[in-house]
Amino acid sequence: MDTKEINHIAKLARLKFYESGVDSMAKDLNDILKWMDILQSADTSSVNGIEEAAPLRQREDKVTTGNLSEKLMKNAYEPYEHFFTVPKVVE
């Protein structure tokens, strides 16, 4: 990446860099991209996917406690019917 590309990306991301830092940023980004190329070329064909490493355990979806709305509404500051009310924050 050159400084022109860095300035273009910064504009898209609405970032502001000091002109003296653009060269340093270009060097850092180029170093990161080199590491990404190394990682991209790594052979991962023998690596199992995450689903094989830790299989998902699913449980049955069942109601265990019943309707708690009455108990919950006892904690409401100013309940309205079966809803919590909150103070108005926008005029």
C-alpha positions in Angstrom: 0.0 0.0 0.0 1.2 3.5 -0.7 0.3 6.8 0.9 -2.4 7.5 -1.7 -4.2 4.2 -0.8 -3.8 5.0 2.9 -5.3 8.4 2.5 -8.2 6.9 0.4 -9.0 4.3 3.1 -8.7 7.0 5.8 -11.2 9.1 3.9 -13.6 6.2 3.6 -13.3 5.4 7.3 -13.5 9.0 8.2 -10.2 8.9 9.9 -7.7 11.7 10.1 -3.9 11.1 10.2 -1.1 13.6 10.5 0.7 13.7 7.2 3.9 12.6 9.1 2.1 9.4 10.2 0.9 8.2 6.8 4.3 6.7 5.9 4.5 4.8 9.1 0.9 3.6 8.7 1.6 2.4 5.2 4.6 0.4 6.5 2.6 -1.1 9.3 -0.3 -2.1 7.0 2.1 -3.6 4.5 3.7 -5.7 7.3 0.2 -6.9 8.4 -0.6 -7.8 4.8 2.6 -9.8 4.5 1.6 -11.8 7.6 -1.9 -12.3 6.1 -0.2 -13.7 3.0 1.8 -16.1 5.1 -1.3 -17.3 7.0 -3.2 -17.6 3.7 -0.6 -20.0 2.3 -0.6 -22.2 5.4 -1.8 -25.8 4.7 -4.9 -26.3 6.9 -6.3 -29.4 5.1 -5.6 -31.6 8.1 -7.3 -29.3 10.6 -10.7 -30.3 11.7 -13.5 -27.7 11.7 -14.8 -26.2 14.9 -18.0 -28.3 14.7 -15.8 -31.5 15.0 -13.7 -30.1 17.8 -16.6 -29.2 20.1 -19.9 -30.7 19.0 -23.0 -28.7 19.9 -25.0 -30.2 22.7 -28.6 -29.3 22.4 -31.2 -29.6 25.1 -34.9 -29.9 24.8 -36.7 -26.6 24.9 -39.3 -26.8 27.6 -40.9 -24.4 30.1 -39.7 -25.1 33.6 -41.1 -22.3 35.8 -44.3 -21.1 34.1 -45.5 -17.5 33.7 -43.5 -15.1 35.9 -44.9 -11.8 34.6 -46.8 -11.1 37.9 -43.7 -11.6 40.0 -41.6 -9.5 37.6 -44.1 -6.7 37.5 -43.9 -6.4 41.3 -40.4 -5.0 40.8 -41.5 -2.4 38.2 -41.3 1.3 39.3 -44.4 2.4 37.5 -46.0 -0.6 35.7 -48.6 -0.1 33.0 -50.8 -3.1 32.5 -48.2 -5.8 32.0 -45.4 -3.5 30.7 -42.5 -1.8 32.3 -42.5 2.0 31.9 -39.4 4.1 31.5 -38.8 7.8 31.8 -39.0 9.8 28.6 -35.5 10.8 27.5 -36.2 12.5 24.2 -38.3 15.6 23.8 
